[in-house]
């Protein structure tokens, strides 16, 4: 088994890719958490606390929340009727 490379051993392209990946992950998490806590409960599918926990799963969590955790405009209107 090979040892993982140290940051100083990575190429410039690898460092940029790693940094961009980290920035994207934090941005997705922040956007999901902000949306979760500013959206009315009746516009969220399921429990807000569960979606908060799921949002901390790398990339998959925030994307899953945006795809499956929010009610669409028409769904919220239909539920109100």
Number of C-alpha atoms within 10 A of each C-alpha: 3 4 5 7 8 7 11 8 10 12 10 11 9 12 14 12 12 14 12 12 13 14 12 13 17 16 14 21 23 15 13 23 20 12 15 22 12 9 13 10 13 12 17 19 14 14 10 17 11 9 21 19 12 17 24 18 14 14 17 14 19 27 17 16 20 16 11 13 19 21 17 14 9 9 11 14 11 9 10 8 5
